[in-house]
Amino acid sequence: MGKARDAGYEAMVVTVDVPVVGSRERDLRNGLAVPPRVNPRTGADVLSRPRWLAELLTGPGVTFANFTDLVPRTGTSGLAAMTAGLLNPGHTWADLEWMVAEWGGPVMLKGVMTGEDARRAADLGCAAVAVSNHGGRQADGLPGALDVLEEVVDEVGRDVEVVLDGGVRRGTDVVKALALGARACLVGRPWVFGLAAGGVEGSVRAVEILREEIDRTLALIGRPGVGSLDRSALSARSTRGWRPLAEPAGCACGSTDPHRRS
Ligand SMILES: Cc1cc2nc3c(=O)[nH]c(=O)nc-3n(C[C@H](O)[C@H](O)[C@H](O)COP(=O)(O)O)c2cc1C
């Protein structure tokens, strides 16, 4: 914590939904391993992308810049061991209480899926909770984060910031979450998809696309900004989840900054 504070970080996120690594069967099926294992299939995959391979071999070595002085030995095997060491299924609420006091700044508890846990986090001094099931990649069979968002907002929305995490792929997803009372959304994979498609610029573009879609959705449903979103912007729950509902055209007053919240 001292290192993060010295580096200028002001807020801390404590993730609680990965006490152990989930069994990701698709990764197992695809042979994903850290460090990567070369077998006929992955070998053929790499050889079929000569430009990527050439850049990898001639470019600067791939390192994990954030971890260089933490990882005992270079390479992905060191990183895998370090990451595994960070997981601790023995943590309790008492540890969170200690972390909040020790950190002294805002703490967001990430991985909350019930109003009851959110209340406990708020009572222990957390400034925010992230409603999240880790993108559905940890425990199987959990409800979606959006499904429990209302419950959490209703319980603690007046006391702490509530943030929605997981499954945000479109601007409409953000609009739905904000309408249900979330203060903001987190995205995990979209910036990685952008990175894979176009490097750093691709990641920036992924965020821009989300922003454009938010603006378009707000315009289409006749809301002048995110501050004017509330549950009346949503139709009844359908099998496909919450849907934005357009207001009568007369309500679409002149658009101001769509990101300003009242
Ligand atoms: C490359 C990558 C690294 C991640 N690392 C962390 C992490 O260190 N801590 C954490 O709490 N969540 C981590 N996550 C999970 C995301 O924060 C997020 O909860 C999850 O991906 C769900 O969002 P999504 O549906 O937009 O992907 C990571 C996700 C990705 C894709």
The ligand as a Gaussian input file, in Angstrom:
#p B3LYP/6-31G(d) Opt

LIG

0 1
 C       -6.606000      -8.541000     -19.260000
 C       -7.480000      -8.450000     -18.051000
 C       -6.882000      -8.295000     -16.810000
 C       -7.670000      -8.210000     -15.665000
 N       -7.060000      -8.028000     -14.458000
 C       -7.825000      -7.839000     -13.360000
 C       -7.227000      -7.572000     -12.107000
 O       -6.003000      -7.512000     -11.967000
 N       -8.034000      -7.369000     -11.047000
 C       -9.384000      -7.413000     -11.161000
 O      -10.092000      -7.218000     -10.180000
 N       -9.987000      -7.696000     -12.332000
 C       -9.236000      -7.897000     -13.426000
 N       -9.843000      -8.171000     -14.623000
 C      -11.312000      -8.331000     -14.676000
 C      -11.982000      -7.048000     -15.124000
 O      -11.679000      -5.982000     -14.251000
 C      -13.508000      -7.209000     -15.169000
 O      -14.000000      -7.467000     -13.872000
 C      -13.974000      -8.344000     -16.061000
 O      -13.152000      -8.476000     -17.206000
 C      -15.419000      -8.164000     -16.472000
 O      -15.567000      -7.133000     -17.377000
 P      -15.750000      -7.377000     -18.965000
 O      -17.006000      -8.187000     -19.159000
 O      -15.853000      -5.988000     -19.536000
 O      -14.527000      -8.109000     -19.431000
 C       -9.070000      -8.268000     -15.777000
 C       -9.666000      -8.437000     -17.031000
 C       -8.886000      -8.526000     -18.159000
 C       -9.562000      -8.698000     -19.494000

